Every structure is written in C-alpha cells, then in structure tokens.
Amino acid sequence: MVRDLRANLARTLSPATVAVVGANEQLGMSNNAVLPMLEAGRDVALVNPKRDTLYGQAVFSDLTAIGRPVDAVLSLVNAERSVEIIDEAASLGCGGVVVAAAGFVEAGDVGADLQRRLLTAAEHSGMAVVGPNCAGFKNVPLGVNLFTGGRMALPVSGTDTVGGVSIVSQSGFLVRSALAAAGERALGVSIAVSSGNEAICDLADYVAVLAADPLTSVICLVIETVRHPEAFFDSVAAARAAGRPVIALKLGRSDRARRIMQSHTGAIADESWVYRLAFREHGVIEAVDIDDLLDLAQLFVQLPRRHHRPIRRIGMITTSGGVAALATDLADDLGAPLPPLPEIESWVRERVPGDTVNPLDLTGFVMSKAELMEEVFERYAGVVDALALGWWTGQQDEGWSTTLLTPFADVAKRCDIPFIVTPVEATGIGAWVTPWRARNLVFVRGVQSLYRAVDALDRFATPIRTINAPLPPSTPPPVPLIDSEVGPMVGFADAMDLLRDVGVPTAAWRLLRADTAISDLAALGQHVVVKLADVAHRTELDAVRVGIALDEVFSVAAELRAIAAAHAVSDAVVVQAMVSGHAEAFAGLKGHTGLGSVVLLGVGGVLVEVAGPVRGRMLPVDEGAAAALVDEVAGPDVIGRLRGQRPWPTEAVIDVLLALDRLWRHHGAWLDSIDINPLIVTDDAVVAVDALFTARG
C-alpha cells in the first residue's frame, strides 16, 4: 500500500492532467488556482454541475464526464462533498485529490467522523490525498497551480533563476511566506505543498517523493508535528542518500512553552528539545525562521553536488573597510571560518594597500586594474575553500556590477571552489544574476546569510550514526508503583535496586524502620543523609537533611514524617551514606517522546535545568555515542570554561549511560522517565545518591 500511495503522490504532484471540482469565477480560491494555469497554457478540466461554461471554456458535470484519466484533482467543495469526490476519484483511478475544505478532525467529533470516512474512501485504492484543510500545491516547472493561497509570480527554474527548492509546510500561510523568501533570493521552486491535516499523505510521504524528484535540489519543511517519526526519518535518510538535504523549521520552539519541574527529565526533554536532538541525530538541518530556512538552502540549490562539502576557510573580498569590519564582526559572532591567511599576507601587502588580508578591502587602486583584480582573486582561491565577494546584487544594480563580476567570473571558471557574491545587507537578489550563475558565480542574500549557508553545508556533510531503535518488550513493571504528584513512580528502594542491577554505582542506604537501631546504621558512617524516601521532589518540601550525626537520626526522621503528614505524602524515611566529590552530574532517560526515546546527561544538582548544559542522544546508544555525549557535557573544552571544575572520570560516566540504555531495553515499555540526580562525581567514579523512576500512565 505504501508503494502505491507514494507512486500516486508522485503522479499527483507532477501531473499531466488536472481537474478543478467546484470551479467558480465568483470564488477567490478558484481564481487563485485556475487563472495562473490558464494563463500558462495548461489544459484544465473544470467541474461544476451548475455551470455550462467557466473562464471561457466548457465545464463538466462531474469527474466521470471528463472521460479521460486525471492525475490531480483540486476539490473546492465543502467537507462532506469532498469525501464524495474522493470516492469518485478513487473509482476512476485518479492519482490524487487536493482537499482544500476545512471541517475535518480540527472541527470536533463531526469533523473527525468525516476524516475517518475520507480515510476509508482513499485507503483501499492507495490514492493520494493532499490535506484536507490545506492550500494545495504548486509544481512551478510544469505550470501546475492547484494552490488556493493567493497568486504569486514565481520565476521558472532554468529560465529566470536556478532551481529547485521544494517546500512542504503544515501551515498553509507559511507556504506563501517560504515562496516569497525563495523569490527574494532568486531561487527557483520545484514543488511547494501545503499538507494540512495529513489524513492520508504525511511528511514522510512528501519527503520520500521529493527525494526522487529530479528537479528538487533541497527539501525545506515547515513542521508543526511529525506524525510518523520512524517513516519520516527513513525518508530523510533516503533524501540524504540521494544528495538532497532536508532543512526544517519546527514551529513552537519557544522556552515559554516549557513548564520546568525541578530536576525532572520530562521537563528538560520537552517537545522542542527532543525535536532539536532528533533532527541533529538524523541529519535534518534545523532553521529558526523562514528567512533562515531559505538562507540555509541557498548554496545547495546553486552549487554542483561535488561542492556539497564543508567550507573550512572562507576568503572575503570587499570594496570597503566598513564592509570588511562588519564581515569580521559577523564571522566572530557566528563562528564562521574567516581565517587570517598568513600564507599570502606578504604577497597581498605588496600589491594592495591596507592593514588586513582577510577580509580584504580592494581599494579603488586595485579596482581600476582588471588584471590585478584577477591575480588577487586567483591567489586567494588557491588557499581557501570558498571565495566571497561583497558586492551589489539588487534589481537596480545590474549595470555597474559588471565592474567586479566580470573578472570574478573569469577566475571562477578556472577554479574548482565556490565563488560567491553577496551584498552586505539582506537585500533582494535581482533576476539579472541568472546568466552570471551560468558563469559559475553563486549569489546569496547578505553576509550573515552567507555564513548561515556555509554552516548548512558543514551540517549536511557531518556523518550521522545509524539509529536502530527496536521497541522494548511489552513487560509490566517488575516492582510496585506509588502514586505521586508526577504520576506513578517507583519507590526509592526499588529504584536504587534497578540501578544497581544494571551496574550503576549507588551510595549505601537503609530504610528506617520501627525496629532499626543506631548500631544498624553504623556502616553508613558517623554523619549521614536523612530524607523522605518515596517523594518525587523532596527538596521542594525541605525533606532532605545532610550531615546528620547518628544519634540525631531518629529525631530528624520525626521532623520529616511531620512534613510528610502535612503534605499527605509517604512518610518512609531513608538514611544514606554521605558521598563527597568535586562535581555533581545528572543522567536521565525519557522513554516516550513522540520521536523516540532519549538519554540525557548534564551538570546535576537541585537546579539541573539552569546549572549547565544538558545534552542527549536518541536511544539506543553504543559506546561511541555515549562517549560523544560525555565529551559534549564534560569534555576538556567544556570543563576548562567552568571555574573550579576538575576533569570527570569519562569511562565511569559512559558506563552509566550504557546502563541507562540497558534499563531502557529491558523496561522501556513501561518506563516514562528516569532521573539520576545527583550523580556524585569523584576523581575516578560516579555514584548515584538519588533516582526517580516514573511509569507511563
């Protein structure tokens, strides 16, 4: 079924024949879709049983009356009628239907029932459905415009500009924004889709189809949610293998959406955090806004595939000291690779007046000498991975831009690195640059935009690990659960036993019972920690006492039980050996995020969310992935920046992460989250003194 569905989706998005059901000259959505196709000379079958003619041509009463195969149908009728159209289209062997109507699952129970009927109507035939509740799609090279979101004059790839960016957005409005952003950069669009509710075809299907589209160079996504993560990331892998980067803007990333609970993995690993992690691990390049989305796409669209590789050294040629200073400032801010190039410094200083070599201010003296300019460009090209020229590219700048573009292009044809032209500001790029692109020049929209695009090349070229995440076995919890303010949780004693069973070192402890004597606690040391045992966030209740002498344990326990009674929580008390170290770590696991399971590591303590970096990996992890995670959190570069910190015992921390992986493999079906906080870090070990296990449901 998946194979038939995606074949039909490919047929729908690149159709030879199209039909519009509900066409009407008085309907704005109809005009938005139909008029551009008629003006482009497309043959469009119009369906409306109440009209004989529309837009100056004959109209069919229904799809059946067309009498020939239809690859793509745009339905402009209401939700109820659209379900009937899908039934008819499926019976006729149509490729797919675009359902513009709202009133489906987003509209409550009645709409949800309609969406189930839509699903039934389409599924048995494997017919593609775009939407419902969407703005449709454009195939720009084919002149197909089953798009209701307003008319736009877009350049056609291969004539007015280069192609091809393909866009899929779950927000219909932002499709138009992305199209406008592509136009500002003079980037040609191949296919743009508003996917809507994704009742049948979802992101995984669109990415898979676009990965095989010969006119698509890069895939840009605007995502509200990934509905089928495993299939989606499989499609991303297929796109990467085909040399087509996937760049995604995830909506709803704001920290204001986070509800921080003290030392709780579920709060740290919120949706936005997990999306960032999953994107990075699966090779999706993340954007922060629409401009960033298209900035990151610029070089992939324009450069030949052999140049889709990291740029470690940028040479920057400018015509102004101010531009050179700004380019340097932005490179420092963004970490762009703009090295000083000492290997050519003496050569440059003999020929060009000034103080800096990279960026270089050409000065009017050099600009008046075309041969010297070419010599400068060629010498820089020999020592960098990409050469950038700060120059004008606006629609009004064509006439005088040739002064520098001509020698720049002449050198570009003799060199095998990218030659990039950028204005200083994020101005629009004029359509006149197309013939210059044919002369091996690349154009981007501003210096900051250039640095973003270079970073995207690096991210695409970064190797990713293969994540094979089989579902953990469906087993019940092996220990009793306790009701708590965070849901069902494992008691302290059982949690520490579970950690010990997988090899996590734990501080010695003993539950305080009615018959416990002081002599029974002697092995824990002369001073101990006394705390409520089976409370999720005991520090919030002031229910932890540190450095208590053995003869004070019972009186302190009485105080803690009074606190428990006041807050209606368990009054079990645990006495634990004190463990001293030079740092505290946090390790955790989040079992069910929607995108998979994750393991976390960070600086620990009471305020783990703000104490330092918390990083993660998708589960499962092997030793290499665990070691890389430890290096991110506590590697030499990180620890060296933290005042008073000593190196962590790397192997011991790796062992804890691998132990969490084992816990997930055995208990992932019922586990919701694990917090080990704190892990006391000593010179040669890490020791768990507390753990919170929460269960699903």
ZAVORO-203742 format. One record per atom (N, C-alpha, C): x, y, z. Coordinates in steps of 0.02 Angstrom, whole numbers, plus 50000, padded with zeros to 5 digits. Layout:
% residues N
XYZ...
% end
This chain:
% residues 697
500414994050000500005000050000500435006350000500985006350039501415012250041501705013749973501895008249937502195009249871501685012349824501065009949824500545012749781500385019949800500345021249865500185027949888500715032949864501345031249873501875036049854501935036749779501805031349743501795031849670501235036549648500665035949680500105040349663500235047549686500585048349742500755055149763501245058349713501725054549690502185057149639501805059049576501335054949557500915056449498500505062749510500255063649571499835069449588500245075849586500845075749614501245081849619501575083849553501625079149506501895080649439501395078249386500805081249385500275078549344500315080649270500085076149228499985077949157499295080949147498815078549186498125080949180497865083149248497495088649249497225091349311496495093149303496135092949359495425094849360495295098949423494835103649417494635107749475493885106749484493695103649540492995102449556492745108049601492185111049581491935116849618492215123349590492475123149529492725129249497492155134349493492325140749504491815145949505492155152649499491985156549449492295163049438492155168049494491655166549537491505170949593491865168849657492275163649653492615160949711493355162549707493605166149757494305168149756494785162349752494655156949789495105151149788495125148149718494565148149684494545145449616494955149849569494885156349574495275160849531496025160149545496195159549609496905158949627497225152849594496835147449589497105141249561497055141149485496465142749459496325141549388496665146649343496615153049359496865158149313497605157449297498055156349346498755155549327498885149749280498495144349288498595138549243498355140049173497785143449167497545145249100498025150149066498285154949105498755159749076499395156449055499575150849088500185147149070500065142149014499445141848990499295137248935499155130048957499025129049021498875122249044498155120449026498065114049010497395111348997497095109449065496555112849085496245111549149495525109449138495335103749166494645101549163494265104649221493745108449207493355111849258492705108049270492545106949334491955102949352491495107149396490885108049373490365111449411489695109749381489285105749415488645103549384488155109249374488285115049402487805120649397487995125649342488535124349306488755129049255488915125349190488805128749134488975125949068489665128249046489825134449063490485137049045490775140849104491445140849108491805144749158492475146649128492695152749142493345155049118493405154149042492835154849007492845154448935492905147548906492775142248945492815135448918492255131148946492125125548912491595121048932491745117848999491205116249036491265113549104490955106649105491255102149145490995095249153490555094949215490065090449212489595089749268489905086049327490375081449314490715077849367491375075049339491765071849380492405069149358492305063749305491785059749313491665054249265491565056949195491235062749190491075065549124491685067849086492245068749120492855070849085493065065749033492975059349050493085054049001493815052348987494275054649028494985052949020495315052949088495885049749095496215049349161496405056349186496335057349250496535063549282497045061949336497625065149333498155063849381498035067349448497825073649445497745077549506497095081449504496715080949558496065084249564496095089149622495875095249611495795100149665495065100549682494885099049745494195099449767494095105849806493655110149780493495116449812492805116349845492505110449850491835109949880491915108649955491355108349991491385107750064491625100950086491705100150151492005094050178491595087850161490945088050171490515082350157490555080350083490505085250040490525083949968491225081549946491755084049980492425082049962492535074549972492225071750024492275064450035491965060749977491415063249950491105060149892491555060749830491885066349823492355067349767492915062249771493165060949831493705056049839493465049149819492845047349838492565040849817492555040349741492315045649708492265045649635492955045349603493425049349629494105049449601494435042649608494335039349665494635032749676494355027749627493705028049614493395023249568493635024249496493865030349480494095031949412494845030949404495195029249458495915028149454496315034649451496045040049480496415046249482497035045449527497535049649514498135049349555498025051749625497695057449633497575060149699497125066149698496885068049757496425073649765496715078449817496695084849801496865090149849496215092549880496145091849946495535093849980495665100450017495395105849991495505112350021495065113550081494485110150084493985111550135494245110250206494035114550252494125113250323493505109550348493465108350413492885104950441493005097550452493635095550457493785088450470493995087650543494535084150556494705082450625494805088550669494985094150639495095100250679494445103250703493865100650679493215103650693492815099650743493115094950780492755091250831492515084550807492025081750843491805074850831491515073850761491105078550738490795077750672491345077850618491805082450625492355082850577492805076750580492915074150640493325068150647493005062250611492345061850615491995056450580492065057250504492035063450480492135064650408492835062650387493335064050430494015062250412494105054750410493765051150455493795043750452493485041250387492935044350366492625042350302493085043850244493425049550247493915051350194494465046050191494705044050250495235039050254495005032450222494405030350239494145024150211494075024550135493845030350111493735031250039494385030850000494925033450028495555033649992495995027550002495965024550061496455019450079496425013250035495825011050019495785004649983496095005049913496135011149885496415011849818497145014149818497405016049877498075018949880498105025849848497535029149840497525035749809497805040949856498175045649829498475050949869497945056249886497985058849946497575064549966498035069749997498025075849969498385081449997497885085350041498035085950104497575089050151497235083850194496605085050213496185090950199496405097050239495995102350232496135108650267496815111250247496915112150182497575114350157497485119350101498045122250080498045127050025498255123949959498385117249958498545113949895499285114049879499455113749815500165113449796500275116849729500915118449717501155120949653501705116449627501705115049564502285112249529502495117549479502995121549498503155127549459503425125949390503895121249382504145119849315503605117449266503105113849293502565111349249501995116349241502015121849277501465126749273500825124249305500885119449351500295116849386500195120749450499575123349459499455127849515498795125849550498795120149584498215118249623498305121049693498395127649695498565131249756498075136949765497755137149824497225142049835497455148049876498095148149895498335153149943498545159749914498245161849859498415168349830498895167549771498845172149724499255171749664499945174649679500455171349650501145173649658501505172849591501885177949572502295177449512502965174549532503075168249515503695164849533504125163749471504785164649478505225163149421505225155749407505335153949345505345146949324506065144449323506195138949356506875136149359507145135249289507775137149280508115136049216508025141649167507575146549181507495152249136507675158649173507265160549222507395166649259507855165649319507955159449340508335158149400508545150949403508885149049458509075142049467508535138549507508525131949502508075127949544508475122449576508165118249616507485119249635507375117549708507115122449742506895121549811506215118349810506115113149849505445110449860505255111549933504635113449943504385115750009503775111650028503765109250089503155106250118503035109550184502435112350193502275115850255501615113350282501605111950347500975110150379500555116350394500855122250387500495128550392500395131250321499765131850300499635134350233499885141450222499815145650273500045152550266500795152950253501165148650289501895149150284502165146150219501765142450181501975140550113502105146850073501635151350076501695157550038502305161550062502425161750128503005165350154503655162250128503685155650127504285152350103504385153550028503845153649990503895155149919504155162249908503905166949948504145173849942504885174349960505095170650012505795170850032506245167849978506005162649944506395159849888506455164849832505905168449819505925173549766506415179149781506465181249845506935186449865507655184349852507785177849853508455175149842508555172849770508055174249727508075172049657508215164649652507885160749695507945153449694507315150549664507395146149615506825143049584506525137749628505865137149626505495132149664505285126549618505365120449641505115114749603504395113349623504295110849685503625109149709503535112349777502955115249789502775118049854502105115249875502055112549936501455109049958501235111750026500585113050032500275114150097499945107550116500205104250169499985097350183499385096750228499195102150263498585102150302498565096850356497985093450362497875088550415498265082050404498505080850343498885074750327498505068450345497875068150323497465062250337497725056050302497985056850242498255051150203499005052050193499195057050157499915058350143500195062850197500765060850226501065064950278501775066750258502145069850305502815072150290503265066650264503205060650293503625055150270503525053750196502895054050173502745052750103503015058350058502905064550079503135070150037503905070050031504255068950086504985068950083505225063250039504915057350044505115051650003505025053149929504465056249911504335057749841504815063149816504925068349856505375073649835506105071349831506285066449872506955063649869507105060649800506585058549765506665055449699506495060249643506305066449659506115071249608506735074149575506825073349510507445075549478507545083149478507005086949488507065094249488507135097149559507155092949610507235095149678507965094549699508255100049723508935100149748508965099949824508465103049856508455103449929507725103549951507585100350008506895099750033506835104050096506375108950094506265113350151505585111750182505575110750248504965108750283504795113950336504145115250344503885119150400503435114350439503645112850500503355107250537503015109550601502395107350610502055107950675502155101550715502075095750683502195089450717502375084150665502795079450685502945073650643502495067950666502045065850622501535060950643501795053850644502255052150600502515045350596503275045650595503585046250654504305047650657504745042650621504615036150631505055031150600505045031650525504445032350496504395032950423504695039550400504595044850438504875051450420505635051150417505945048450468506675048350469506955043450418506585038250401506785033950345506795037850280506295042250270506265046350210506835051450209506985054250267507555058950272508195055450252508285049250276508885045450258508915044250183508345042850152508335041850079508515048350043508265053950068508435060350037509175061850043509455060750102510175061850111510585057450064510375051150058510735046450014510705048749942510155052149924510085054749856510415061549847510745064049899511095070449895510635076449901510045075349931509565080849939509485082450013509785087950037509725089750108508995091050127508845089650189508185091250218508295096550271507975102350262508035107950309507335109050338507295109750405506645110150437506595116050484506035119550481505845124550531505305121450574505465120150638504975117450685504625123150719503965123350714503575128550747503455126750820503405131750864503275130550934503885128750973504465132150961505085130450995505195134651058504765139451072504905144251125504955141051194505445143351233505515140951301504915143051344504535147951322503955149951361503435144351363503485139651316503025133951316503235128551365503815129351396504075124151441503845125451513503645120151547503485120551618504045116751654504505120651682505085117551714504885114651781504995108151790504925105051856505625103251879505755104651942506435104051969506705096951958507275096551924507645090351916507225084851885506815086451836506385081251807506505080651732506695074651712506865073351642506305075351596505685073951616505115075451573505065082851556505295087151601505265094251588505845096451545506435093651557507015095351516506915093151444506715086751437506625083851370505935085451344505775091951339505125093851312505135093151236504575094751205504505093451133505035096851092505155103351105505635107051063506335104251072506525102351133507185099551146507265092951109506755088751112506805082251079506825083051003506445087650976506465088750904507165090950882507465095550920508145097750902508635091850903508575087750955509015081950961508895077050904508265075250892508115070350840508315072850771508205079250757508415082050693509165081450684509535083250736510265083050731510505075850720510225071150758510445064250754510275061050687509725063250656509515060350593509735064450532510115069750543510385073550487509915078650457509385080650494508955086150472509275092650494509355097350448509645103850464509085108350491509165110850552508625114750582508695122150568508145125350551508115132650540507735135850598507825142350607507495145850662506915150150639506885151950575506335155750548506325154850472505845157950439505775156950366506375159550329506635165350348507235167950315507825163150323507915160650384508445155850396508355149550354507735147350348507575141350309507845141950238507705147650207507925148550137508655150650133508915154050184509635155450185510025148950184509815144150226510165137850231510135133850166509625135250125509535131550063509945134350005510185140550010510455144149952511025140449916511515138149953512095135249920511935128349892511495124549925511315117949899510985118449831510605123749821510245124549757510735126549702511215130749718511635133649666512285129749651512545126349702513185123049692513095116149661513555113949618513525106949595513635102249655513385096249649513385091749707514095090349733514595090649691515275089349715515505094649764515175100449764515355105749811514915105749873514495100549882514105099949944514555096949997515025100850020515535098450067515705104250113516015102750170516165108150218516625113450189516505119650208516935125250191517285127350256517925125550262518295126950323518655133650322518735136550262519105142850255518745147150201518485152750223518165157550177518655163350166518755165150102519095171250087518585176550070518645182550099518155187850089518485193850057518255195749998518505201649961517965206949963518135212949986517645218349990517915224449953517505229549950517715235849919517655241649968517645239950033517555245050084517835242450150518195246850186518445244950251517875243550300517325247150293516745246050336516435239150325516395237250261516125230650246516585225250274517235226150267517715221350293517645220650368517565226350404517485226050476516845222450496516295223850460515655220650475515695213150462516015211350406516085204150391516475200550445516985203950473517385200950527516965200350590516595205550607516175205350667515665199650663515335199050606514835193750598515155186850600515745186150571516095179750574516255177850646516465182650686516615181250756515975179450794515425183050780514795181650815514525174750799514585172750735514275166450712514755160650709515395161950723515885156550718516035154450647515975159150600516115157550530516865156950519517075152550473517795151350463518115156650417518325162150447518635167650410519355168550436519815164250414520495164250443520915170050416521475171750449521885177450428522305176350365522425170250343522795168450282523515171150282523905169250331524605171750334525015169450274524835163950242525235161250187525255165850126524765170450120524785175150063524855182350086524955183450150524955190250177525485194650144526095192350139526625196550111526485198050038526235193150000526075194249930525545199649923525015199249965524465204049961524705211049980525105211450033525315218050058525755221650007526095217949964526505221149913526075224149858525465222149852525045224249795524435228349814524185227249876523575230549897523705234449961523595241049962523695244850024523165242850076523345243350140522875241750193523185237650248522785235950298523045232550357522845225250362522295223250331522055216450339522075212750273522135206150277522155201950218521485198250208521175196350263520535192850258520085194850316519575199050300519365201450235519845206550205519825207050139520245211750103519825217350073520035223550085519735229250051520135230549988519835229449929520195230149866520465237149854520115242149880520275249249868520165251149795520065257549783519955259949715520545258649670521155258549699521755257349659521725250649624521565245449660521535238749631520935238149584520375241149602519775240549562519855243649493520335247949485520455250949419520905246649375521135241049401521605236849364521325229749360520985228149305520645221649298521125215849304521735216549276522205210949279522435209649350522545214949389522745214149458522185211049499521555213149485520995210149520520965202649508521055200649446521045193549431521605189949468522185193149471522755190049504522605189149579522285194249609522095193749680521595188249690521075188049649520565182849656520875175849651521315175049603521615168449592522065166349650522445171149676522895169549731522475167549794521935171049807521505169249864521175162449853520955161249793520625154849778521075148949790521725150149787522195144549797522285142549870522035146649917522155145049988521515144550030520925144949998520295144650036519845139350004519305137750040518805132950015518235136349977518155142849988517645146749952517865153949954517745157449898517935164549893517305168649886517215173549931516615177749931516805184849912516365187949873516455194849850515875198949876516015203949918515495208449943515335213649890514755212849858514595217349802513845217949796513615222049750512905223649744512545218649700511935216649719511565211649680510825213449673510625219449693509925221349689509685222049617509035222349609508735222749542508995228849504509155234249540509375240549509510135240749497510495235549517511225235949516511555232649456511165230349408511445226349354511975230149315511845236349298512285240049253512995240649277513095242549339513775243949361514095237949397513725232649410514015226949445514525223149403514495224049338514955220449294515685222249308515805228049338516495230249352516885224849389516575221849439516905216649477516685209649456516065208949434515825202249418516195199249359516395203349311516735200649253517405197349271517865200849306518485197349324518365191649374517885192449418517735187149467517505180849431517065181649381516815175849343517365172849299517795176949273518345174349231518805169849272518935171649334519355167449376518965161249399518315162049413517915156549437517925150549390517935151849325517925146349277518575142349277519105145249307519745141749309519865138249377519385138949424519495136349492518925131549510519085126849555518585121849575518365122949647518235129249665517935130749729517345135449716516865136149763516315140749753516555148049752516315151849704516415159049700515735162249715515685165749772515045167949799515025175549800514465178249777514365185449777513815187049827513945191949871513455193749922513455201149935512855204249939512845211049966512965210750042513055216550072513145216750145512475215350179511955218550155511305218250186510885212550156510335210950190509895205550166509405208450115509675210750059509255213650007509035208249959508515209749919508305205049868508815204449813508855198649782509335197449728508965198249661509255202249617508935203649554508925197649507508405197249466508345191749418508915191849366509255197549359509795198149309510395193749325510425190849386511025186949404511035180149368510485178049337510445171349308511025169849259511175174149210511735172549166512405172249202512475176049256513095175749294513155169049331512595166449352512605159749382512855154549332512665155549269512905150949217513655151549208513955156849234514685157749230515015155849296514705151449334514985148449395514995153149455514585158349454514525162549513513895160549552513945161049619513405159449664513205165849701512555166849710512315173049741511925171449805512085175049859511725174249921511505181049947511055180949996510705187050016510985189950080511595192550078511885195850136512445191850168512895195450204513465192150235513255187150287512775188950330512545184250381512215178250348511845179450295511535174050256512065169350228512625172150205513175168050179513445163350233513565166150293513845162050346513355156450366512715158050366512215152850382512235147250329512275149150266512275144250212512895139850215513475142850232514085138950238514025133950295513725136150351513625131650407513165125750388512675126950345512235121550323512615116250284513085118450242513495113550206513875109050254514145112150307514515108350356514065103350392513465105650409512995101150445512775095350400512685096650336512475091350291513035086150283513645088450284514215083950273514415080250337514145082250395514335078950458514045071950460514455066850470514195060050472513695059150529513205055050519512715053450571512735046050584512565044150645512565037050661511905033850641511915027450629511305023750614510945022250680510325024350684509945023250745509435017750732509545011950760509095006350753508755005350820508135007450824507785007650889507205002750891507334996350903506784991650910506384993250972505734991750969505314993151027505504988651085505564991451146505704987151204505134982251214505274976551246504754971551256504184974351299503574971951285502994974351321502924970451386503264973051437503254969651502502984974451555502644971751606502394976051660502974977951707502874983051749503394984851797503544978951843504184977651857504354972051900504294973651974504124979851989504074982052059503414985852067503174986352130502554990252141502664997652127502125001052106502155008252092501805012152147502015018352154501745022852206501425028752171500825030652192500515036752166500895042852193501015047752148501375053652170501145059552128501415065552145501215071552109501445071452037501925067052019502155066451950501875060251916501385057051947501105051051919501385044851952501255038951924501515032851954502275032851955502565031352013503295031352019503525025052057504165023552048504475017952083504745020552149504655016752203504925018752267505685019052267505955022752317506675023852320507065017252321506875012752364507245006452371507245002552306506665001952274506634998252211507025001852155507005008552155507375012352104508115011152111508375011352172509085010352182509285003152164508844998352178508984991452159509014990652083508554993952048508554993551975509204996451946509445001951975510085004751953510664999951966510664997252026511214992652044511224986551999510624984151980510584978151938510894979151870510914985351844511214986551778511914989451784512174989851846512874991751854513004998851871512505002751892512625009651913512835009551986513425012352004513625012652074513135016952114512935014752173512475018452215512755019252285512575024752317512795025952386512405021252432512755018652482512445014052530511865017552565511335013952580510735016752610510375011352651509905013652692509495009052731508835012452747508295009052734507645011652754507585011552829507315016752858507245017352931506585014152952506635008752990506035005153012505955006153087505385003653112505235004553183505745001053227506014995353201506484991553242507214993053226507354998253186508044999953169508395002953229508995000553243509405003253297509975007353268510255011653310510815015753287511395011353263511485005853297512035001353277511934998553207511294998053186511164995553118511385000553065511485006853084511665012053036512405013653036512785010453080513485012253089513885011553025513715006552983514095005452922514035011252873513535015752883513435021352837513885027252853514225027052911514665032552930514405036352989514825040453020514635044253080514155049953064514165052453003513695057652981513365055252916512715056252912512325053252858511835058352829511505056152775510955059952745510305056552766509825060452789509165057852808508645061352764508205057652732507725060752686507105056452680506555059652658505955055852641506125051552580505905045252582506125040552531505695040852468505045040752475504605039552418504215045852398504595051252389504315057752369504695059952307504325062252256504635063852192505135069552198504935075052230505355080952233505425082952306505805079152342505855080052415506195086652433506635089252391506965095552408506465101352411505935100952371505425106152372505055106252439505045100552473504705100052538505195101152596505815102852580506335103352632506375096852670506375091252633506355084652664507005080852655507565084552651508225081452648508665084852700508985080752741509445083352792510135080252781510645084352778511315082152762511775083052822512235078252832512735078852886512455077552955511975073152960511645071753024512045066553063512195067953126512535063053169512055057253183512345051353194511925045453202511445046053260511655049353315511205049753372510635054853362510655058453304510115063153289509635060553235509785054553209509395051953152508655051353169508495048753228507795047353243507395053753255507705058653284507345065053294507235068553227507745068253183507665071253116507125067453077507125060853083506615056853049505915058853071505825060453136505175062553161504965069153128505445073753119505295080053085505065078853013505415074352979505245072952909504565069652904504385065452951503725062252949503175067352961503325072353001502835077753011502725081552946503265082752910503205086052844502795081752797502925075152797502545070652754501795070852771501635070952835500935071252855500605077652832500975083252837500695089752817500555090052743500935086252704500855086452631500525080152604500305075852647499945069752627500355065552578500985064452595501415060152554501685054552599502025049852567502295044152604502795046552658502745043352718503195045352772503795040652779503925036352729504515032052731505145036352731505625034452774506245038252781506825033752764507315036552727507915032852711508525036452740508995032452765509635035152789510175032752740510595037452719511065035852666511765038552683512265034652661512955036852671513085043252633513485047652661513685053752626514255052152578514195054852518514715053852467514975060752447515615061552451515905068052432516255067352365516215072652326516545072852261516675079952241516925080952182517095087752160516585090752112516065086752094515545089352049514935084952055514375087452028513765083552025513535083051953513355077151933513095076051865512365074051869512045074551812511345072251804511315067651744511005061851753510885057351696510145055551697509845055051639509135053551636508945049951573508325047851572508045044251514507325046451507507125047751446506425049151430506195043951380505725039751402505565033851363505095034851305504655039751307504135040351255504045047751239504385050151187504365057251171503935058851110503715053851074503385055151010503865054250952504505055650963505015054650911505485048850928505385045750985505815040351007506035041451079506475037151103506715037551172507395040951172507545044651227508165048451230508505047351298509165047851297509555047851358509875054751365509915057251427510145064051440510735063951487511145069151482511705070051527511825077451536511965079451598512105086451610512425087551678512545093851693512775095751760512185094851807512305091751864511745089951909511645094851965511245092552014511095096652071510365098352073510185102852118509485104552128509185107952067509565112452035509305116151978509645113751914509515107351897509855104551839509685108251775509075111151771508865114351709509265120651694509565123851745509935130051734510655129651755510865123951783511545123451809512065122751756511905120351697512395119351645512085115951586512485114051537512215111051476511915104151490511325102951462511025096351462510985094151390511295088551374511325086051306511035079051304510925076351245510625069751241510785066151177510555059951174510595055751114509945051651110509755050151049509195045551040509425038551059508985034851091509135027851107508975023351048509335017751041509865015351084510525019051072510985018551122511655021351115512175015851122512715016651085513285012151094513835016151128514415013051137514945016351174515185022751139515195022651073515415028651036514935034451047514285033151043513795038451053513815041051124513905036451172513945038451243514565042751254515125040851225515745044651234515675051651204515355052151146515255058651115514805063051159514305060151190513865063851234514245066351296514655062151325515055064251383515515069951363515805069651304516265074851282515905081551274515265081351252514885087551244514745090851311514635086751363514435089451428515035090851473515535086351470516085086851518516765085651486516815086951421517455086251387517935091751409518565091251390519065096251411518875103351393518585104351334518405111151314517865114051358517395109751381516845112151422517075113351494517395108251523517615108751592518105114551602518525115651550519005121051555518695127951563518055128651541517715135151546517335136051612517295130751652516925130951715517405131851773517325137251809517795138951863517795133451916518385131251935518465126551989518305119351972518125117851910517945111051891518565106951876518555100651897519085095951880518815090951829519245087551793519015082751743518575077351773518065075351736517635069951757517945063251736517805057851772518035051151751517625048651693517875049851633517485048851572517205041751567517615036751579517385029851570516815028251618516845030751679516325029451728515655032451706515685038451678515065041751655514785038051594515225035951549515005031951491514645025651515514925022451566514615016251592513905017551618513785023351649513115025051673512635025851614512865029151561512425030051503512265023351471512745018951467512615012251438512165008251485512215009351550511755006051597511035008451587510945014951575510275017551560510005014551495510445013651446510235010251385509985003251400510334999551444510104992851462509434993051499509354997951542508714998651577508144999651526508275003951477507765005251426507604998951386508114995151368508004989051329507574984051367507644983851433507274978951473506594981651497506564988151509505964990951543505654996751505505864997951443505635003851407504885003851393504564998051393503854997851378503445001451432503655000951495503255004051549503575010351577504225011351565504565017251592504365023651555504215028751593504125035351562504765039351566505065039651626505685043451632506095040851691506735042251688507195040851744507615047251755507665049251818508145054451837508635051451886509265051851871509785050351921510105057051937509905059951993510125066652009510125067652085510725068752114511355069352078511745062852073512175062852024512725058052021513335061752049513605059252104514185062552134514805060552093515165065652070515755064552028516375064852072516755059452074517395059352109517955058952056518565058352078519115058152031519105051951987518825046452013518855040151975518195036551969517645039651991516995036151990516425041251990515825038751976515205042551987514745038052029514395041052075513985037252122513285040352125512775036252114512085038652117511855038852189511595044652210511325045152278510565045952277510285047052219509555047652214509325045752144508715043452139508435041552074507685042052076507395044452022506675044852015506475041151951506095035851958505825032151902505075033551899504835036051842504115036851833503875032051779503245029951785502965024951740502435028151695502335025351638501815027751592501125026851625500705031751615500025031051639499935031851713
% end
